[in-house]
């Protein structure tokens, strides 16, 4: 108000003063309303992958609710660290956001030496997905259950082999946890992403593979178990690893983040829009096709609490692999 008054020249009547205040001060308030321009969402995975498809489906709902264009851009590299780091350096005004799995906070800052950011430089806005991990074998594999694999590994320590999507990936960490719980040793072969795992499984080069469920090629390999607290409705005949006697159920969850320093009112507006977008038929249909878990949307506080726990759990797990180096 004082700033507005200082812009006045000579003394004026109350009526003229009111008119001037309305035109000057209210205009400034309207300019500050969020959002007033397009929003950019960075995705840390390639176009066509599950995170990218989900982000684009969510962006439709966000754009509809926020009444502004929402543009998705892909920034790949360093296990998601490059895209995440870009957002941590953005102005915290709500116009530069990140759509990514939790590993950009719990794994990448530890495993990726060039990450150049800390977990607290990203602020969770809302969770919108949970992806389950699956154990796959070739259709004629002698291993029909997770128990078969564990028994064979105990009988031949270090002989059974599996391939994973990359060191520190959630499929890899799921197997590390299973190996720790069951006190078994495996021959571990890292690949460059889930897409490289099925071929060596089918060719008998590796005995089995942990994969993100949404990346499993339908009909090509056999799923003998999923890491989850309950069965996936899209494959109800496949039991969880827990059901088979092994208390291991890591999942990959994630959603929308902003840079640290995001104003509370902007964060609240984005969280509200996110809740609406995650409930649209477009997003729900996309999630169903991707065979996601049942837990899709949670608010920022719940998402943040889950992230905090995940960061501590992954820190302990990565320590067993010698990280940080």
Buried (B, 14 or more C-beta within 10 A) or exposed (E): EEEBEEEEEEEEEEEEBEEBBEEBBEEEEEEEEBBEEEBBBBBBBEEEBBBBBBBBBBBBBBBBBBEBEBEBEBBBEBBBBBBBBBBBEBEBBBBBBBBBBBBBBBBBBBBBEEBBBEBEBBBBBBBBBBBBBBBBBBEEBEBEBBBBBBBBBEEEEEEBBBBBBBBBBBBBBBBBBBBEEBEBBBBBBEBEBBBBBBBBBBEEEBBBBBBBBBBBBEEEBBBBBBBBEEBBEEBEEBBBBBBBEBEBBBBBBBBBBBBBEBEEEBBBBBBBBBBBBBEBEBBBEBBEEBBBBEBBBBBBEBBBEBBBEBBEBBBEBBEEBEBEE
